[in-house]
Every structure is written in structure tokens, then in C-alpha cells.
Amino acid sequence: MTYQELKSEEQQYVMQTYGRFPIALDHGQGAQLWDVEGKRYIDLASGIGVNCLGYNHPVLTHAIEEQIHKLMHVSNLFTTAPMVQTAKTLVEATGMGKVFFANSGAEANEGAIKLARKYSYDKYGKGRSKIITLWNSFHGRTVTTLKATGQTRFHDYFFPFTEGFDYATAGDLDDLKSKIDDSTCAVMFELIQGEGGVLPQDPAFVQAVRELCTEKDLLLIVDEVQTGIGRTGSLFCFQQYGILPDVVTMAKGLGGGVPIGAVMAAKNCCDVLTPGTHATTFGGTPTVCAAANAVLSIVNDEKFLAEVRKKGEYLKNAILSLGSPAIHGVRGKGLMLGIIVDEGQHSVFANKLIEHGVLVITAGKNAVRLLPPLTITYEELDEAIAIMKTVFCD
């Protein structure tokens, strides 16, 4: 099937909720993809950070194949070894307490919100349920996580939302303090605002918020849906900020391509969600946890993570060295980077890069977002950089 034939059927049968780029992908290997018409691309998007091991990785594909022949799904009414192993690895690697498994980032954030409200209800009773998030944040597409998202453009059409959220300005501790009152139970933020434009938080602000939350017995929820699982050069980004959150959410890279999310809680609040208070049919199934264990067996390694940091610096410096007047900077950590261009031009450059064989995505108002597979080679990076030179410097 050609792209045009496939696109025609997509428009007929699939809800048009995405502004898709004009290609149809067919298969991949490593950090390279091919479309249905045989054109090759260097992938600097990895399914919005999901395909952290690239495509057709032998360890990941073998783990999934082996597990589906044993047991695909049994529900959470039973215990399985893959689920227990994933939780054990995450807890031992972070010093946290326990894990709840979900299916996506939005579900993980919903679970974190419920956990924070129940923690406060159990200790203080009704009326202490407000969660403060940050302007420019993104926490999901469900009715509740949309309300938690501090970007009003996502709120159109879907009123009324779940109550109990307020927004503070990132980096402004006084503004955050002004939003805290007797009804507040938690503060929730991303350490790098991905959808907001690849915007890292200031370390002093993050540490001050941690101290404030401890002082006032507010849970600190860190949304690591995009930054987690090695993306920024540490297993979780919070490990580079010198803090231990009360709750960490994750998804995307954890399964390497299969849908999985998780809520990880510290020891002070890991027993808040009790039988009957939270559940999900597909969370923590043997298949997705087998995939997660394969991913963690590779990513949860300091030598591997050091290489992610090294590749991130290499890519950042190479982009800056292009000397293009169209590029106003590169921000981010590890292999989560944003090329800063004039407002509104990020989509123009993204389309040009894709036309020339480099897959990228956009973020915020002025960032070309780069989220390559963590396993990308220097040769693949060099090829992508050469194409960037053609696009940004011509």
C-alpha cells in the first residue's frame, strides 16, 4: 500500500485527532526507520521517548516473545514474577518504597493524584485535597490530568473538569507559597517540562520545594513520564537534583514500546492505597513487565547512563557548532533536548528535517524536540547532524 492509499483509509476509518506528519512508517532497526515506500529515516523522536532501545532490539524482543508463550495476562488478582521483579528493580535502584502499575503516563498521574488525596484524608480528614502544579506543565489527557496540566489551551471544550488544582510559576518559590493553603495536599511537577518546550527546572527551586513540602507535610509528586528510564542520563531525573520525591510517576520508556505506566511511592506513603481504593485490569501484566525488565536490565547501568550523558553533550555541541542564525540555543539534559528557534518556526523546521530523513517532533512554541533512542550510535548522530546542517544553514 502506498502512503496516499493508506492515508485515504486512515481518514475514512480513524478519528482525526492527530496532526500527523505526511509519512507512514513500516519497520525499523536500531535508530533507523523505513516508511511504506522504502525511504529511510534517522529517528530522533523514538515514539515520543518510548522506544528507548530503538527498534528490533534483541534483548527486548526476545523477552516479549518468551513471555507471550508462557503467560500474557492473568489480572491483578494473582501474583506474577515479572511484575514483582520490575517493582523490585525500581525500588532498589531509587530508595523508594513500593510500586503500583498502570498502562500510561496519564493513568500513572491519576494514581499519584489519588494517592496524595488519600494520604491527606487519612491524616487530616476532608477538605485537604488541592494539588499545585506549574504553569506550562503537561500531565495527561484524561479529564483530571488535563486539569492538572498548566496550559489552558488544552482545556478547551472539555468543561467541567475535576476540581482541586491550582498553578504556580516555575522557578518562583514565592508564587508557589502563595498558592498553598489549608486545603493543599501536594505539589506536582516535571523536572523538565517536555510538552511545554523542553524546559529544565532550576535546581535551587526544586530543592526549596522539597523542603517546603516536608515542612508542611505536602506530598511532592515528580512526573517522570518523559524524563524517566535513562532519558536524561540517570535512571530518573530527580537523581540529578539531589532530592527524594514522595511519589514518582513514569511510563513511556519503561516498556521500550509496550504500554506501561507506574506510580512509585516513598516509604512514608507507599501503603496509602489499600485493597479496593485503586486498581486497573491491565496494569503490571506479565508481558509488559517482561518488557520492562528487559529495558531495565540494559538502562539501569551506570556505564550505559554515562554514555547517554556523553551522547547528549555530543549532540548538543554539534548542533550549536553548526553556527546557524536560526538556532538560538539547545536546552535539556541527556538525550532529551530542544533546539530553540523563532516562535512558530519549530513546525517548519520539523517538517523540513523529516523531508530530509530525520524524524523529530516539536514542543512548546519554539522548540524542535529531540528524543532519540538511548542506543543511537555516533554514526547515526553524525548522519542526523549533517542533515541538520542542510536544513538549518541553507
VENKA-V303484 format. One record per residue. N is the residue number from 1. RES is the residue in one small letter. PSI is psi in degrees with one decimal (999 if undefined). D_CENTER is the distance of its C-alpha to the mean C-alpha in Angstrom with 1 decimal. Layout:
BEGIN
[[N:RES:PSI:D_CENTER] [N:RES:PSI:D_CENTER]]
END
This chain:
BEGIN
[[1:m:132.9:32.6] [2:t:166.1:32.1] [3:y:-45.9:29.2] [4:q:-39.8:31.5] [5:e:-43.7:32.6] [6:l:-40.7:29.2] [7:k:-38.4:28.0] [8:s:-42.7:31.2] [9:e:-35.7:30.5] [10:e:-46.5:26.8] [11:q:-27.4:28.2] [12:q:-35.6:30.8] [13:y:-16.8:28.8] [14:v:133.6:25.1] [15:m:135.5:24.2] [16:q:68.8:23.5] [17:t:-0.8:20.3] [18:y:142.0:18.6] [19:g:79.5:20.0] [20:r:146.1:19.7] [21:f:152.3:20.8] [22:p:54.5:24.3] [23:i:158.2:23.8] [24:a:116.7:23.5] [25:l:147.6:21.9] [26:d:-47.9:23.9] [27:h:166.6:23.0] [28:g:164.0:21.5] [29:q:122.9:22.3] [30:g:-123.9:20.3] [31:a:24.1:18.6] [32:q:144.6:21.1] [33:l:153.4:21.3] [34:w:139.9:24.4] [35:d:178.4:25.1] [36:v:-15.3:27.7] [37:e:9.5:30.3] [38:g:1.8:29.8] [39:k:139.5:28.1] [40:r:145.3:25.9] [41:y:146.4:22.7] [42:i:126.6:20.8] [43:d:111.8:17.1] [44:l:26.2:14.9] [45:a:-33.7:12.1] [46:s:47.5:11.6] [47:g:40.3:10.7] [48:i:49.0:7.8] [49:g:6.7:6.6] [50:v:-47.3:7.8] [51:n:67.5:11.3] [52:c:-23.8:11.0] [53:l:13.5:14.7] [54:g:-148.5:15.8] [55:y:138.7:18.3] [56:n:39.3:21.1] [57:h:126.6:20.4] [58:p:-36.6:23.5] [59:v:-43.3:22.1] [60:l:-48.5:19.4] [61:t:-36.3:21.7] [62:h:-41.7:24.5] [63:a:-42.3:22.7] [64:i:-46.2:21.8] [65:e:-43.5:25.3] [66:e:-40.8:27.0] [67:q:-38.7:25.3] [68:i:-21.9:26.0] [69:h:-17.4:29.6] [70:k:-53.6:29.7] [71:l:117.7:27.8] [72:m:-42.3:25.0] [73:h:139.1:24.9] [74:v:-5.1:27.1] [75:s:162.8:25.4] [76:n:11.9:24.7] [77:l:-3.6:28.4] [78:f:156.9:28.7] [79:t:141.3:27.3] [80:t:151.2:26.0] [81:a:-42.4:25.6] [82:p:-40.0:22.2] [83:m:-47.0:20.6] [84:v:-41.1:22.5] [85:q:-40.7:21.7] [86:t:-47.2:17.9] [87:a:-44.0:18.3] [88:k:-43.9:21.0] [89:t:-44.5:19.0] [90:l:-44.5:16.1] [91:v:-46.2:18.7] [92:e:-26.7:21.0] [93:a:-14.2:18.5] [94:t:-20.1:17.5] [95:g:13.8:20.6] [96:m:-167.2:19.1] [97:g:-67.4:21.1] [98:k:168.8:20.0] [99:v:140.7:17.2] [100:f:132.7:17.0] [101:f:136.4:15.4] [102:a:-158.2:14.1] [103:n:-9.4:13.0] [104:s:172.4:9.8] [105:g:-41.8:7.2] [106:a:-42.3:10.1] [107:e:-39.8:12.5] [108:a:-43.3:11.0] [109:n:-36.6:11.3] [110:e:-44.0:14.7] [111:g:-39.5:15.7] [112:a:-39.6:15.0] [113:i:-44.7:17.0] [114:k:-41.8:19.7] [115:l:-45.1:19.9] [116:a:-41.5:20.4] [117:r:-36.6:23.0] [118:k:-37.5:24.8] [119:y:-46.6:24.9] [120:s:-40.2:26.6] [121:y:-43.6:28.8] [122:d:-34.5:30.0] [123:k:-33.9:31.0] [124:y:-6.4:32.2] [125:g:-166.1:32.8] [126:k:157.9:32.1] [127:g:-0.2:31.1] [128:r:80.9:28.3] [129:s:-2.9:25.1] [130:k:138.6:23.7] [131:i:129.8:20.1] [132:i:124.6:19.6] [133:t:-174.3:16.4] [134:l:146.5:16.3] [135:w:142.9:17.5] [136:n:8.3:15.1] [137:s:168.5:12.1] [138:f:125.1:10.0] [139:h:2.0:9.4] [140:g:178.3:10.3] [141:r:1.7:13.4] [142:t:167.7:15.7] [143:v:-38.9:18.7] [144:t:-46.5:17.7] [145:t:-23.0:14.1] [146:l:-41.7:15.5] [147:k:-33.9:18.0] [148:a:-23.1:15.6] [149:t:125.3:14.1] [150:g:49.0:16.3] [151:q:108.5:17.0] [152:t:-21.6:20.2] [153:r:-22.7:20.0] [154:f:-8.8:17.7] [155:h:-13.1:20.4] [156:d:142.2:23.2] [157:y:-22.1:25.0] [158:f:15.9:23.5] [159:f:150.7:25.6] [160:p:151.4:26.4] [161:f:168.3:23.2] [162:t:133.7:22.7] [163:e:168.4:24.5] [164:g:31.3:23.6] [165:f:148.2:21.2] [166:d:162.0:22.0] [167:y:140.4:20.4] [168:a:162.2:21.1] [169:t:129.9:20.8] [170:a:133.8:18.4] [171:g:-7.7:20.7] [172:d:92.5:23.6] [173:l:-36.7:24.5] [174:d:-39.7:27.7] [175:d:-42.8:26.0] [176:l:-46.2:23.7] [177:k:-35.9:26.8] [178:s:-20.8:28.6] [179:k:-14.2:26.3] [180:i:129.8:26.7] [181:d:-168.8:29.7] [182:d:-11.4:31.1] [183:s:-0.3:28.8] [184:t:137.2:25.5] [185:c:-17.6:23.8] [186:a:160.6:20.3] [187:v:136.0:18.2] [188:m:129.3:14.4] [189:f:164.2:12.2] [190:e:142.9:9.2] [191:l:-25.0:10.6] [192:i:118.1:9.6] [193:q:102.1:9.6] [194:g:-65.7:7.7] [195:e:-26.7:9.5] [196:g:-11.3:12.3] [197:g:18.2:13.2] [198:v:65.9:11.4] [199:l:104.0:13.4] [200:p:144.3:13.5] [201:q:150.7:15.2] [202:d:127.3:18.8] [203:p:-39.5:19.3] [204:a:-38.9:22.6] [205:f:-46.1:21.0] [206:v:-45.1:18.4] [207:q:-35.9:21.3] [208:a:-38.3:23.5] [209:v:-39.1:21.3] [210:r:-45.9:21.1] [211:e:-40.8:24.9] [212:l:-42.9:25.3] [213:c:-40.2:23.4] [214:t:-44.2:25.5] [215:e:-40.8:28.6] [216:k:6.3:28.2] [217:d:46.7:26.7] [218:l:139.2:23.5] [219:l:135.1:20.4] [220:l:113.6:17.6] [221:i:122.6:14.2] [222:v:118.8:11.2] [223:d:105.3:7.9] [224:e:30.2:5.6] [225:v:-41.6:3.0] [226:q:-33.1:1.4] [227:t:-15.8:5.1] [228:g:173.2:6.4] [229:i:50.6:8.9] [230:g:-6.2:10.7] [231:r:-38.8:8.6] [232:t:5.3:10.6] [233:g:1.6:13.7] [234:s:161.6:13.7] [235:l:-44.5:12.4] [236:f:147.1:10.6] [237:c:-31.7:10.8] [238:f:-23.4:13.2] [239:q:-17.6:15.6] [240:q:-7.2:16.3] [241:y:0.0:17.2] [242:g:31.7:19.8] [243:i:162.6:18.9] [244:l:109.7:18.4] [245:p:167.2:16.6] [246:d:-34.6:18.2] [247:v:136.5:15.1] [248:v:131.6:11.6] [249:t:151.1:9.0] [250:m:163.5:6.6] [251:a:-126.2:6.2] [252:k:-98.7:5.4] [253:g:-15.7:7.3] [254:l:-37.2:9.3] [255:g:-3.9:11.7] [256:g:9.5:11.9] [257:g:-17.8:12.6] [258:v:151.6:13.8] [259:p:117.6:12.3] [260:i:143.7:11.5] [261:g:165.2:9.9] [262:a:149.5:11.5] [263:v:122.4:13.0] [264:m:123.7:14.5] [265:a:145.8:17.5] [266:a:170.2:19.9] [267:k:-25.4:23.5] [268:n:-14.0:24.7] [269:c:14.8:22.9] [270:c:-7.7:21.9] [271:d:14.9:25.0] [272:v:-44.9:24.6] [273:l:113.0:23.4] [274:t:168.9:26.6] [275:p:127.6:27.9] [276:g:-12.2:27.9] [277:t:-20.2:25.5] [278:h:144.0:22.2] [279:a:165.1:21.8] [280:t:136.4:20.2] [281:t:-45.2:22.2] [282:f:-2.7:19.7] [283:g:130.3:17.5] [284:g:27.5:18.1] [285:t:156.9:20.4] [286:p:-37.8:22.0] [287:t:-50.2:20.6] [288:v:-33.7:16.9] [289:c:-30.4:17.6] [290:a:-40.8:19.8] [291:a:-44.9:17.0] [292:a:-39.3:14.8] [293:n:-36.2:17.9] [294:a:-44.0:18.4] [295:v:-48.6:15.1] [296:l:-30.4:15.6] [297:s:-23.6:19.2] [298:i:-47.4:18.3] [299:v:-34.7:15.2] [300:n:63.8:16.7] [301:d:125.7:19.5] [302:e:-35.2:20.4] [303:k:-42.9:22.1] [304:f:-45.0:19.1] [305:l:-36.4:16.8] [306:a:-35.4:19.7] [307:e:-34.4:19.8] [308:v:-45.3:16.2] [309:r:-40.9:17.3] [310:k:-44.3:20.5] [311:k:-37.7:19.1] [312:g:-45.0:16.9] [313:e:-40.1:20.1] [314:y:-47.9:22.1] [315:l:-44.7:20.0] [316:k:-49.2:20.0] [317:n:-36.2:23.7] [318:a:-39.1:24.6] [319:i:-45.4:23.2] [320:l:-34.7:25.0] [321:s:-10.0:28.1] [322:l:-26.9:28.4] [323:g:25.2:30.0] [324:s:131.3:29.2] [325:p:-14.4:30.2] [326:a:-20.1:27.4] [327:i:120.0:24.8] [328:h:4.3:24.6] [329:g:170.6:22.2] [330:v:127.5:19.0] [331:r:159.2:16.5] [332:g:-170.4:13.4] [333:k:146.3:13.2] [334:g:-130.6:13.5] [335:l:38.5:12.2] [336:m:93.1:9.9] [337:l:152.2:12.9] [338:g:124.3:14.5] [339:i:120.7:18.1] [340:i:124.3:19.9] [341:v:-178.8:22.6] [342:d:146.0:24.9] [343:e:131.3:23.5] [344:g:-11.2:23.4] [345:q:-7.6:23.8] [346:h:-37.5:20.2] [347:s:-36.2:20.7] [348:v:-48.8:24.0] [349:f:-36.7:22.9] [350:a:-44.4:20.0] [351:n:-39.6:22.7] [352:k:-41.6:25.1] [353:l:-41.8:22.8] [354:i:-40.8:22.2] [355:e:-34.2:26.0] [356:h:1.4:26.6] [357:g:21.0:24.4] [358:v:120.4:21.0] [359:l:124.1:17.9] [360:v:171.8:15.6] [361:i:-178.8:13.8] [362:t:169.1:14.3] [363:a:143.4:12.9] [364:g:-144.4:15.1] [365:k:-13.7:18.8] [366:n:23.2:19.3] [367:a:129.6:16.5] [368:v:113.3:16.3] [369:r:133.2:12.7] [370:l:121.3:12.7] [371:l:62.0:10.2] [372:p:160.2:12.9] [373:p:141.2:13.2] [374:l:-17.9:13.7] [375:t:5.4:17.1] [376:i:142.4:18.3] [377:t:162.6:21.9] [378:y:-30.9:23.6] [379:e:-40.9:25.8] [380:e:-38.6:23.0] [381:l:-43.2:21.7] [382:d:-39.8:25.3] [383:e:-42.3:25.8] [384:a:-39.8:22.8] [385:i:-38.6:24.2] [386:a:-38.6:27.6] [387:i:-38.8:26.4] [388:m:-38.8:24.7] [389:k:-41.5:28.1] [390:t:-41.7:29.8] [391:v:-44.6:27.4] [392:f:-21.3:27.2] [393:c:-10.9:30.7] [394:d:999:32.9]]
END
